[in-house]
Amino acid sequence: MLPVEHTIVPHAIHDQQLVAFAPDAVVREVVDAMAKRRFGAVPVVEDGKLVGIFTERDVLVRVVAARKDPETTRLAEVMTANPDTVKSSDAVLHALELMNQHGYRHLPVVDGGRLIGVVSIRDLYRSVKEQMDSDILLLAETLIQG
């Protein structure tokens, strides 16, 4: 039996509670929600469509280092607009390669224009480790059975 290649959904993310913000949300509100929920990134959605992603790196570089006031700065000013995305059916390794090439730690997952969730490097690592463990067990069984 050949191993099943892991896909973003359900192997890397499943049952994810999606939290998204509008572009006119104030940075302080969004950062508070990110800290409370321990999210490293949140999607930015307008009229049901993904328009950006706001990440920990955006907070550091585009808000703190740029000396912007988080109480008055809107997400639209500091988010990463039109981010790259992956589909839920994409291979976990494809998402990892995309992250590696561009230095991302989070990618929105979009199917047919509908936001499904956000996959993190941690989610992908866990899935790859599970895949490797499964492959090793399968190989051991094959060797034992001759």
Phi and psi in radians as a Rosetta constraint file:
Dihedral C 1 N 2 CA 2 C 2 CIRCULARHARMONIC -1.433 0.35
Dihedral N 2 CA 2 C 2 N 3 CIRCULARHARMONIC 2.571 0.35
Dihedral C 2 N 3 CA 3 C 3 CIRCULARHARMONIC -1.190 0.35
Dihedral N 3 CA 3 C 3 N 4 CIRCULARHARMONIC 2.616 0.35
Dihedral C 3 N 4 CA 4 C 4 CIRCULARHARMONIC -1.516 0.35
Dihedral N 4 CA 4 C 4 N 5 CIRCULARHARMONIC 2.244 0.35
Dihedral C 4 N 5 CA 5 C 5 CIRCULARHARMONIC -1.247 0.35
Dihedral N 5 CA 5 C 5 N 6 CIRCULARHARMONIC 2.279 0.35
Dihedral C 5 N 6 CA 6 C 6 CIRCULARHARMONIC -1.245 0.35
Dihedral N 6 CA 6 C 6 N 7 CIRCULARHARMONIC 2.408 0.35
Dihedral C 6 N 7 CA 7 C 7 CIRCULARHARMONIC -1.969 0.35
Dihedral N 7 CA 7 C 7 N 8 CIRCULARHARMONIC 2.863 0.35
Dihedral C 7 N 8 CA 8 C 8 CIRCULARHARMONIC -0.941 0.35
Dihedral N 8 CA 8 C 8 N 9 CIRCULARHARMONIC -0.923 0.35
Dihedral C 8 N 9 CA 9 C 9 CIRCULARHARMONIC -1.960 0.35
Dihedral N 9 CA 9 C 9 N 10 CIRCULARHARMONIC 2.180 0.35
Dihedral C 9 N 10 CA 10 C 10 CIRCULARHARMONIC -1.792 0.35
Dihedral N 10 CA 10 C 10 N 11 CIRCULARHARMONIC 0.050 0.35
Dihedral C 10 N 11 CA 11 C 11 CIRCULARHARMONIC -1.322 0.35
Dihedral N 11 CA 11 C 11 N 12 CIRCULARHARMONIC -0.626 0.35
Dihedral C 11 N 12 CA 12 C 12 CIRCULARHARMONIC -1.704 0.35
Dihedral N 12 CA 12 C 12 N 13 CIRCULARHARMONIC -0.716 0.35
Dihedral C 12 N 13 CA 13 C 13 CIRCULARHARMONIC -2.307 0.35
Dihedral N 13 CA 13 C 13 N 14 CIRCULARHARMONIC 2.508 0.35
Dihedral C 13 N 14 CA 14 C 14 CIRCULARHARMONIC -2.805 0.35
Dihedral N 14 CA 14 C 14 N 15 CIRCULARHARMONIC 2.596 0.35
Dihedral C 14 N 15 CA 15 C 15 CIRCULARHARMONIC 0.910 0.35
Dihedral N 15 CA 15 C 15 N 16 CIRCULARHARMONIC 0.621 0.35
Dihedral C 15 N 16 CA 16 C 16 CIRCULARHARMONIC -1.379 0.35
Dihedral N 16 CA 16 C 16 N 17 CIRCULARHARMONIC 2.309 0.35
Dihedral C 16 N 17 CA 17 C 17 CIRCULARHARMONIC -1.514 0.35
Dihedral N 17 CA 17 C 17 N 18 CIRCULARHARMONIC 1.907 0.35
Dihedral C 17 N 18 CA 18 C 18 CIRCULARHARMONIC -1.352 0.35
Dihedral N 18 CA 18 C 18 N 19 CIRCULARHARMONIC 2.201 0.35
Dihedral C 18 N 19 CA 19 C 19 CIRCULARHARMONIC -2.141 0.35
Dihedral N 19 CA 19 C 19 N 20 CIRCULARHARMONIC 2.088 0.35
Dihedral C 19 N 20 CA 20 C 20 CIRCULARHARMONIC -2.264 0.35
Dihedral N 20 CA 20 C 20 N 21 CIRCULARHARMONIC 2.782 0.35
Dihedral C 20 N 21 CA 21 C 21 CIRCULARHARMONIC -2.252 0.35
Dihedral N 21 CA 21 C 21 N 22 CIRCULARHARMONIC 2.730 0.35
Dihedral C 21 N 22 CA 22 C 22 CIRCULARHARMONIC -1.441 0.35
Dihedral N 22 CA 22 C 22 N 23 CIRCULARHARMONIC 2.715 0.35
Dihedral C 22 N 23 CA 23 C 23 CIRCULARHARMONIC -1.060 0.35
Dihedral N 23 CA 23 C 23 N 24 CIRCULARHARMONIC -0.410 0.35
Dihedral C 23 N 24 CA 24 C 24 CIRCULARHARMONIC -1.579 0.35
Dihedral N 24 CA 24 C 24 N 25 CIRCULARHARMONIC 0.083 0.35
Dihedral C 24 N 25 CA 25 C 25 CIRCULARHARMONIC -1.132 0.35
Dihedral N 25 CA 25 C 25 N 26 CIRCULARHARMONIC 2.569 0.35
Dihedral C 25 N 26 CA 26 C 26 CIRCULARHARMONIC -1.444 0.35
Dihedral N 26 CA 26 C 26 N 27 CIRCULARHARMONIC 2.398 0.35
Dihedral C 26 N 27 CA 27 C 27 CIRCULARHARMONIC -0.934 0.35
Dihedral N 27 CA 27 C 27 N 28 CIRCULARHARMONIC -0.752 0.35
Dihedral C 27 N 28 CA 28 C 28 CIRCULARHARMONIC -0.989 0.35
Dihedral N 28 CA 28 C 28 N 29 CIRCULARHARMONIC -0.782 0.35
Dihedral C 28 N 29 CA 29 C 29 CIRCULARHARMONIC -1.073 0.35
Dihedral N 29 CA 29 C 29 N 30 CIRCULARHARMONIC -0.755 0.35
Dihedral C 29 N 30 CA 30 C 30 CIRCULARHARMONIC -1.216 0.35
Dihedral N 30 CA 30 C 30 N 31 CIRCULARHARMONIC -0.770 0.35
Dihedral C 30 N 31 CA 31 C 31 CIRCULARHARMONIC -1.116 0.35
Dihedral N 31 CA 31 C 31 N 32 CIRCULARHARMONIC -0.682 0.35
Dihedral C 31 N 32 CA 32 C 32 CIRCULARHARMONIC -1.052 0.35
Dihedral N 32 CA 32 C 32 N 33 CIRCULARHARMONIC -0.771 0.35
Dihedral C 32 N 33 CA 33 C 33 CIRCULARHARMONIC -1.142 0.35
Dihedral N 33 CA 33 C 33 N 34 CIRCULARHARMONIC -0.703 0.35
Dihedral C 33 N 34 CA 34 C 34 CIRCULARHARMONIC -1.093 0.35
Dihedral N 34 CA 34 C 34 N 35 CIRCULARHARMONIC -0.756 0.35
Dihedral C 34 N 35 CA 35 C 35 CIRCULARHARMONIC -1.153 0.35
Dihedral N 35 CA 35 C 35 N 36 CIRCULARHARMONIC -0.763 0.35
Dihedral C 35 N 36 CA 36 C 36 CIRCULARHARMONIC -1.080 0.35
Dihedral N 36 CA 36 C 36 N 37 CIRCULARHARMONIC -0.729 0.35
Dihedral C 36 N 37 CA 37 C 37 CIRCULARHARMONIC -1.631 0.35
Dihedral N 37 CA 37 C 37 N 38 CIRCULARHARMONIC -0.071 0.35
Dihedral C 37 N 38 CA 38 C 38 CIRCULARHARMONIC 1.075 0.35
Dihedral N 38 CA 38 C 38 N 39 CIRCULARHARMONIC 0.748 0.35
Dihedral C 38 N 39 CA 39 C 39 CIRCULARHARMONIC -1.646 0.35
Dihedral N 39 CA 39 C 39 N 40 CIRCULARHARMONIC 2.431 0.35
Dihedral C 39 N 40 CA 40 C 40 CIRCULARHARMONIC -1.595 0.35
Dihedral N 40 CA 40 C 40 N 41 CIRCULARHARMONIC -0.195 0.35
Dihedral C 40 N 41 CA 41 C 41 CIRCULARHARMONIC -2.826 0.35
Dihedral N 41 CA 41 C 41 N 42 CIRCULARHARMONIC 2.628 0.35
Dihedral C 41 N 42 CA 42 C 42 CIRCULARHARMONIC -2.348 0.35
Dihedral N 42 CA 42 C 42 N 43 CIRCULARHARMONIC 2.491 0.35
Dihedral C 42 N 43 CA 43 C 43 CIRCULARHARMONIC -1.307 0.35
Dihedral N 43 CA 43 C 43 N 44 CIRCULARHARMONIC 2.637 0.35
Dihedral C 43 N 44 CA 44 C 44 CIRCULARHARMONIC -1.983 0.35
Dihedral N 44 CA 44 C 44 N 45 CIRCULARHARMONIC 2.141 0.35
Dihedral C 44 N 45 CA 45 C 45 CIRCULARHARMONIC -2.194 0.35
Dihedral N 45 CA 45 C 45 N 46 CIRCULARHARMONIC 2.406 0.35
Dihedral C 45 N 46 CA 46 C 46 CIRCULARHARMONIC -2.341 0.35
Dihedral N 46 CA 46 C 46 N 47 CIRCULARHARMONIC 2.247 0.35
Dihedral C 46 N 47 CA 47 C 47 CIRCULARHARMONIC 0.905 0.35
Dihedral N 47 CA 47 C 47 N 48 CIRCULARHARMONIC 0.701 0.35
Dihedral C 47 N 48 CA 48 C 48 CIRCULARHARMONIC 1.353 0.35
Dihedral N 48 CA 48 C 48 N 49 CIRCULARHARMONIC 0.027 0.35
Dihedral C 48 N 49 CA 49 C 49 CIRCULARHARMONIC -1.977 0.35
Dihedral N 49 CA 49 C 49 N 50 CIRCULARHARMONIC 2.464 0.35
Dihedral C 49 N 50 CA 50 C 50 CIRCULARHARMONIC -1.189 0.35
Dihedral N 50 CA 50 C 50 N 51 CIRCULARHARMONIC 2.167 0.35
Dihedral C 50 N 51 CA 51 C 51 CIRCULARHARMONIC -2.057 0.35
Dihedral N 51 CA 51 C 51 N 52 CIRCULARHARMONIC -0.201 0.35
Dihedral C 51 N 52 CA 52 C 52 CIRCULARHARMONIC -3.073 0.35
Dihedral N 52 CA 52 C 52 N 53 CIRCULARHARMONIC -3.141 0.35
Dihedral C 52 N 53 CA 53 C 53 CIRCULARHARMONIC -2.426 0.35
Dihedral N 53 CA 53 C 53 N 54 CIRCULARHARMONIC 2.488 0.35
Dihedral C 53 N 54 CA 54 C 54 CIRCULARHARMONIC -2.077 0.35
Dihedral N 54 CA 54 C 54 N 55 CIRCULARHARMONIC 2.100 0.35
Dihedral C 54 N 55 CA 55 C 55 CIRCULARHARMONIC -2.088 0.35
Dihedral N 55 CA 55 C 55 N 56 CIRCULARHARMONIC 2.945 0.35
Dihedral C 55 N 56 CA 56 C 56 CIRCULARHARMONIC -0.973 0.35
Dihedral N 56 CA 56 C 56 N 57 CIRCULARHARMONIC -0.672 0.35
Dihedral C 56 N 57 CA 57 C 57 CIRCULARHARMONIC -1.127 0.35
Dihedral N 57 CA 57 C 57 N 58 CIRCULARHARMONIC -0.672 0.35
Dihedral C 57 N 58 CA 58 C 58 CIRCULARHARMONIC -1.075 0.35
Dihedral N 58 CA 58 C 58 N 59 CIRCULARHARMONIC -0.716 0.35
Dihedral C 58 N 59 CA 59 C 59 CIRCULARHARMONIC -1.034 0.35
Dihedral N 59 CA 59 C 59 N 60 CIRCULARHARMONIC -0.843 0.35
Dihedral C 59 N 60 CA 60 C 60 CIRCULARHARMONIC -1.157 0.35
Dihedral N 60 CA 60 C 60 N 61 CIRCULARHARMONIC -0.898 0.35
Dihedral C 60 N 61 CA 61 C 61 CIRCULARHARMONIC -1.443 0.35
Dihedral N 61 CA 61 C 61 N 62 CIRCULARHARMONIC -0.814 0.35
Dihedral C 61 N 62 CA 62 C 62 CIRCULARHARMONIC -1.595 0.35
Dihedral N 62 CA 62 C 62 N 63 CIRCULARHARMONIC -0.257 0.35
Dihedral C 62 N 63 CA 63 C 63 CIRCULARHARMONIC -1.958 0.35
Dihedral N 63 CA 63 C 63 N 64 CIRCULARHARMONIC -1.163 0.35
Dihedral C 63 N 64 CA 64 C 64 CIRCULARHARMONIC -1.123 0.35
Dihedral N 64 CA 64 C 64 N 65 CIRCULARHARMONIC -0.989 0.35
Dihedral C 64 N 65 CA 65 C 65 CIRCULARHARMONIC -1.122 0.35
Dihedral N 65 CA 65 C 65 N 66 CIRCULARHARMONIC -0.521 0.35
Dihedral C 65 N 66 CA 66 C 66 CIRCULARHARMONIC -1.483 0.35
Dihedral N 66 CA 66 C 66 N 67 CIRCULARHARMONIC 0.015 0.35
Dihedral C 66 N 67 CA 67 C 67 CIRCULARHARMONIC 1.033 0.35
Dihedral N 67 CA 67 C 67 N 68 CIRCULARHARMONIC 0.657 0.35
Dihedral C 67 N 68 CA 68 C 68 CIRCULARHARMONIC -1.540 0.35
Dihedral N 68 CA 68 C 68 N 69 CIRCULARHARMONIC 2.566 0.35
Dihedral C 68 N 69 CA 69 C 69 CIRCULARHARMONIC -1.420 0.35
Dihedral N 69 CA 69 C 69 N 70 CIRCULARHARMONIC 1.994 0.35
Dihedral C 69 N 70 CA 70 C 70 CIRCULARHARMONIC -1.154 0.35
Dihedral N 70 CA 70 C 70 N 71 CIRCULARHARMONIC -0.310 0.35
Dihedral C 70 N 71 CA 71 C 71 CIRCULARHARMONIC -1.324 0.35
Dihedral N 71 CA 71 C 71 N 72 CIRCULARHARMONIC -0.407 0.35
Dihedral C 71 N 72 CA 72 C 72 CIRCULARHARMONIC -2.138 0.35
Dihedral N 72 CA 72 C 72 N 73 CIRCULARHARMONIC -0.236 0.35
Dihedral C 72 N 73 CA 73 C 73 CIRCULARHARMONIC -1.358 0.35
Dihedral N 73 CA 73 C 73 N 74 CIRCULARHARMONIC 2.332 0.35
Dihedral C 73 N 74 CA 74 C 74 CIRCULARHARMONIC -1.619 0.35
Dihedral N 74 CA 74 C 74 N 75 CIRCULARHARMONIC 2.634 0.35
Dihedral C 74 N 75 CA 75 C 75 CIRCULARHARMONIC -0.960 0.35
Dihedral N 75 CA 75 C 75 N 76 CIRCULARHARMONIC -0.683 0.35
Dihedral C 75 N 76 CA 76 C 76 CIRCULARHARMONIC -0.952 0.35
Dihedral N 76 CA 76 C 76 N 77 CIRCULARHARMONIC -0.506 0.35
Dihedral C 76 N 77 CA 77 C 77 CIRCULARHARMONIC -1.375 0.35
Dihedral N 77 CA 77 C 77 N 78 CIRCULARHARMONIC -0.422 0.35
Dihedral C 77 N 78 CA 78 C 78 CIRCULARHARMONIC -2.245 0.35
Dihedral N 78 CA 78 C 78 N 79 CIRCULARHARMONIC -0.040 0.35
Dihedral C 78 N 79 CA 79 C 79 CIRCULARHARMONIC -1.328 0.35
Dihedral N 79 CA 79 C 79 N 80 CIRCULARHARMONIC 2.885 0.35
Dihedral C 79 N 80 CA 80 C 80 CIRCULARHARMONIC -1.541 0.35
Dihedral N 80 CA 80 C 80 N 81 CIRCULARHARMONIC 1.909 0.35
Dihedral C 80 N 81 CA 81 C 81 CIRCULARHARMONIC -1.370 0.35
Dihedral N 81 CA 81 C 81 N 82 CIRCULARHARMONIC 2.628 0.35
Dihedral C 81 N 82 CA 82 C 82 CIRCULARHARMONIC 0.791 0.35
Dihedral N 82 CA 82 C 82 N 83 CIRCULARHARMONIC 1.023 0.35
Dihedral C 82 N 83 CA 83 C 83 CIRCULARHARMONIC -1.217 0.35
Dihedral N 83 CA 83 C 83 N 84 CIRCULARHARMONIC 2.729 0.35
Dihedral C 83 N 84 CA 84 C 84 CIRCULARHARMONIC -1.073 0.35
Dihedral N 84 CA 84 C 84 N 85 CIRCULARHARMONIC 2.663 0.35
Dihedral C 84 N 85 CA 85 C 85 CIRCULARHARMONIC -2.372 0.35
Dihedral N 85 CA 85 C 85 N 86 CIRCULARHARMONIC 2.907 0.35
Dihedral C 85 N 86 CA 86 C 86 CIRCULARHARMONIC -2.202 0.35
Dihedral N 86 CA 86 C 86 N 87 CIRCULARHARMONIC 2.820 0.35
Dihedral C 86 N 87 CA 87 C 87 CIRCULARHARMONIC -1.665 0.35
Dihedral N 87 CA 87 C 87 N 88 CIRCULARHARMONIC 2.743 0.35
Dihedral C 87 N 88 CA 88 C 88 CIRCULARHARMONIC -1.092 0.35
Dihedral N 88 CA 88 C 88 N 89 CIRCULARHARMONIC -0.474 0.35
Dihedral C 88 N 89 CA 89 C 89 CIRCULARHARMONIC -1.521 0.35
Dihedral N 89 CA 89 C 89 N 90 CIRCULARHARMONIC -0.067 0.35
Dihedral C 89 N 90 CA 90 C 90 CIRCULARHARMONIC -1.164 0.35
Dihedral N 90 CA 90 C 90 N 91 CIRCULARHARMONIC 2.596 0.35
Dihedral C 90 N 91 CA 91 C 91 CIRCULARHARMONIC -1.175 0.35
Dihedral N 91 CA 91 C 91 N 92 CIRCULARHARMONIC 2.499 0.35
Dihedral C 91 N 92 CA 92 C 92 CIRCULARHARMONIC -0.958 0.35
Dihedral N 92 CA 92 C 92 N 93 CIRCULARHARMONIC -0.717 0.35
Dihedral C 92 N 93 CA 93 C 93 CIRCULARHARMONIC -1.133 0.35
Dihedral N 93 CA 93 C 93 N 94 CIRCULARHARMONIC -0.560 0.35
Dihedral C 93 N 94 CA 94 C 94 CIRCULARHARMONIC -1.083 0.35
Dihedral N 94 CA 94 C 94 N 95 CIRCULARHARMONIC -0.805 0.35
Dihedral C 94 N 95 CA 95 C 95 CIRCULARHARMONIC -1.099 0.35
Dihedral N 95 CA 95 C 95 N 96 CIRCULARHARMONIC -0.710 0.35
Dihedral C 95 N 96 CA 96 C 96 CIRCULARHARMONIC -1.077 0.35
Dihedral N 96 CA 96 C 96 N 97 CIRCULARHARMONIC -0.747 0.35
Dihedral C 96 N 97 CA 97 C 97 CIRCULARHARMONIC -1.097 0.35
Dihedral N 97 CA 97 C 97 N 98 CIRCULARHARMONIC -0.751 0.35
Dihedral C 97 N 98 CA 98 C 98 CIRCULARHARMONIC -1.073 0.35
Dihedral N 98 CA 98 C 98 N 99 CIRCULARHARMONIC -0.770 0.35
Dihedral C 98 N 99 CA 99 C 99 CIRCULARHARMONIC -1.109 0.35
Dihedral N 99 CA 99 C 99 N 100 CIRCULARHARMONIC -0.740 0.35
Dihedral C 99 N 100 CA 100 C 100 CIRCULARHARMONIC -1.124 0.35
Dihedral N 100 CA 100 C 100 N 101 CIRCULARHARMONIC -0.764 0.35
Dihedral C 100 N 101 CA 101 C 101 CIRCULARHARMONIC -1.101 0.35
Dihedral N 101 CA 101 C 101 N 102 CIRCULARHARMONIC -0.648 0.35
Dihedral C 101 N 102 CA 102 C 102 CIRCULARHARMONIC -1.931 0.35
Dihedral N 102 CA 102 C 102 N 103 CIRCULARHARMONIC -0.051 0.35
Dihedral C 102 N 103 CA 103 C 103 CIRCULARHARMONIC 1.336 0.35
Dihedral N 103 CA 103 C 103 N 104 CIRCULARHARMONIC 0.408 0.35
Dihedral C 103 N 104 CA 104 C 104 CIRCULARHARMONIC -1.418 0.35
Dihedral N 104 CA 104 C 104 N 105 CIRCULARHARMONIC 2.745 0.35
Dihedral C 104 N 105 CA 105 C 105 CIRCULARHARMONIC -2.118 0.35
Dihedral N 105 CA 105 C 105 N 106 CIRCULARHARMONIC -0.127 0.35
Dihedral C 105 N 106 CA 106 C 106 CIRCULARHARMONIC -2.509 0.35
Dihedral N 106 CA 106 C 106 N 107 CIRCULARHARMONIC 2.460 0.35
Dihedral C 106 N 107 CA 107 C 107 CIRCULARHARMONIC -2.361 0.35
Dihedral N 107 CA 107 C 107 N 108 CIRCULARHARMONIC 2.297 0.35
Dihedral C 107 N 108 CA 108 C 108 CIRCULARHARMONIC -1.185 0.35
Dihedral N 108 CA 108 C 108 N 109 CIRCULARHARMONIC 2.536 0.35
Dihedral C 108 N 109 CA 109 C 109 CIRCULARHARMONIC -1.890 0.35
Dihedral N 109 CA 109 C 109 N 110 CIRCULARHARMONIC 2.073 0.35
Dihedral C 109 N 110 CA 110 C 110 CIRCULARHARMONIC -2.284 0.35
Dihedral N 110 CA 110 C 110 N 111 CIRCULARHARMONIC 2.278 0.35
Dihedral C 110 N 111 CA 111 C 111 CIRCULARHARMONIC -2.125 0.35
Dihedral N 111 CA 111 C 111 N 112 CIRCULARHARMONIC 2.106 0.35
Dihedral C 111 N 112 CA 112 C 112 CIRCULARHARMONIC 0.947 0.35
Dihedral N 112 CA 112 C 112 N 113 CIRCULARHARMONIC 0.664 0.35
Dihedral C 112 N 113 CA 113 C 113 CIRCULARHARMONIC 1.437 0.35
Dihedral N 113 CA 113 C 113 N 114 CIRCULARHARMONIC -0.075 0.35
Dihedral C 113 N 114 CA 114 C 114 CIRCULARHARMONIC -1.750 0.35
Dihedral N 114 CA 114 C 114 N 115 CIRCULARHARMONIC 2.206 0.35
Dihedral C 114 N 115 CA 115 C 115 CIRCULARHARMONIC -1.240 0.35
Dihedral N 115 CA 115 C 115 N 116 CIRCULARHARMONIC 2.182 0.35
Dihedral C 115 N 116 CA 116 C 116 CIRCULARHARMONIC -1.725 0.35
Dihedral N 116 CA 116 C 116 N 117 CIRCULARHARMONIC -0.680 0.35
Dihedral C 116 N 117 CA 117 C 117 CIRCULARHARMONIC 3.009 0.35
Dihedral N 117 CA 117 C 117 N 118 CIRCULARHARMONIC -2.874 0.35
Dihedral C 117 N 118 CA 118 C 118 CIRCULARHARMONIC -2.295 0.35
Dihedral N 118 CA 118 C 118 N 119 CIRCULARHARMONIC 2.236 0.35
Dihedral C 118 N 119 CA 119 C 119 CIRCULARHARMONIC -1.770 0.35
Dihedral N 119 CA 119 C 119 N 120 CIRCULARHARMONIC 2.402 0.35
Dihedral C 119 N 120 CA 120 C 120 CIRCULARHARMONIC -1.911 0.35
Dihedral N 120 CA 120 C 120 N 121 CIRCULARHARMONIC 2.862 0.35
Dihedral C 120 N 121 CA 121 C 121 CIRCULARHARMONIC -1.045 0.35
Dihedral N 121 CA 121 C 121 N 122 CIRCULARHARMONIC -0.585 0.35
Dihedral C 121 N 122 CA 122 C 122 CIRCULARHARMONIC -1.144 0.35
Dihedral N 122 CA 122 C 122 N 123 CIRCULARHARMONIC -0.740 0.35
Dihedral C 122 N 123 CA 123 C 123 CIRCULARHARMONIC -1.046 0.35
Dihedral N 123 CA 123 C 123 N 124 CIRCULARHARMONIC -0.767 0.35
Dihedral C 123 N 124 CA 124 C 124 CIRCULARHARMONIC -1.184 0.35
Dihedral N 124 CA 124 C 124 N 125 CIRCULARHARMONIC -0.708 0.35
Dihedral C 124 N 125 CA 125 C 125 CIRCULARHARMONIC -1.017 0.35
Dihedral N 125 CA 125 C 125 N 126 CIRCULARHARMONIC -0.829 0.35
Dihedral C 125 N 126 CA 126 C 126 CIRCULARHARMONIC -1.039 0.35
Dihedral N 126 CA 126 C 126 N 127 CIRCULARHARMONIC -0.734 0.35
Dihedral C 126 N 127 CA 127 C 127 CIRCULARHARMONIC -1.162 0.35
Dihedral N 127 CA 127 C 127 N 128 CIRCULARHARMONIC -0.747 0.35
Dihedral C 127 N 128 CA 128 C 128 CIRCULARHARMONIC -1.107 0.35
Dihedral N 128 CA 128 C 128 N 129 CIRCULARHARMONIC -0.711 0.35
Dihedral C 128 N 129 CA 129 C 129 CIRCULARHARMONIC -1.106 0.35
Dihedral N 129 CA 129 C 129 N 130 CIRCULARHARMONIC -0.763 0.35
Dihedral C 129 N 130 CA 130 C 130 CIRCULARHARMONIC -1.069 0.35
Dihedral N 130 CA 130 C 130 N 131 CIRCULARHARMONIC -0.715 0.35
Dihedral C 130 N 131 CA 131 C 131 CIRCULARHARMONIC -1.100 0.35
Dihedral N 131 CA 131 C 131 N 132 CIRCULARHARMONIC -0.778 0.35
Dihedral C 131 N 132 CA 132 C 132 CIRCULARHARMONIC -1.110 0.35
Dihedral N 132 CA 132 C 132 N 133 CIRCULARHARMONIC -0.770 0.35
Dihedral C 132 N 133 CA 133 C 133 CIRCULARHARMONIC -1.041 0.35
Dihedral N 133 CA 133 C 133 N 134 CIRCULARHARMONIC -0.751 0.35
Dihedral C 133 N 134 CA 134 C 134 CIRCULARHARMONIC -1.119 0.35
Dihedral N 134 CA 134 C 134 N 135 CIRCULARHARMONIC -0.770 0.35
Dihedral C 134 N 135 CA 135 C 135 CIRCULARHARMONIC -1.095 0.35
Dihedral N 135 CA 135 C 135 N 136 CIRCULARHARMONIC -0.684 0.35
Dihedral C 135 N 136 CA 136 C 136 CIRCULARHARMONIC -1.133 0.35
Dihedral N 136 CA 136 C 136 N 137 CIRCULARHARMONIC -0.775 0.35
Dihedral C 136 N 137 CA 137 C 137 CIRCULARHARMONIC -1.087 0.35
Dihedral N 137 CA 137 C 137 N 138 CIRCULARHARMONIC -0.737 0.35
Dihedral C 137 N 138 CA 138 C 138 CIRCULARHARMONIC -1.096 0.35
Dihedral N 138 CA 138 C 138 N 139 CIRCULARHARMONIC -0.767 0.35
Dihedral C 138 N 139 CA 139 C 139 CIRCULARHARMONIC -1.098 0.35
Dihedral N 139 CA 139 C 139 N 140 CIRCULARHARMONIC -0.737 0.35
Dihedral C 139 N 140 CA 140 C 140 CIRCULARHARMONIC -1.101 0.35
Dihedral N 140 CA 140 C 140 N 141 CIRCULARHARMONIC -0.754 0.35
Dihedral C 140 N 141 CA 141 C 141 CIRCULARHARMONIC -1.075 0.35
Dihedral N 141 CA 141 C 141 N 142 CIRCULARHARMONIC -0.722 0.35
Dihedral C 141 N 142 CA 142 C 142 CIRCULARHARMONIC -1.099 0.35
Dihedral N 142 CA 142 C 142 N 143 CIRCULARHARMONIC -0.769 0.35
Dihedral C 142 N 143 CA 143 C 143 CIRCULARHARMONIC -1.150 0.35
Dihedral N 143 CA 143 C 143 N 144 CIRCULARHARMONIC -0.698 0.35
Dihedral C 143 N 144 CA 144 C 144 CIRCULARHARMONIC -1.170 0.35
Dihedral N 144 CA 144 C 144 N 145 CIRCULARHARMONIC -0.681 0.35
Dihedral C 144 N 145 CA 145 C 145 CIRCULARHARMONIC -1.342 0.35
Dihedral N 145 CA 145 C 145 N 146 CIRCULARHARMONIC -0.219 0.35
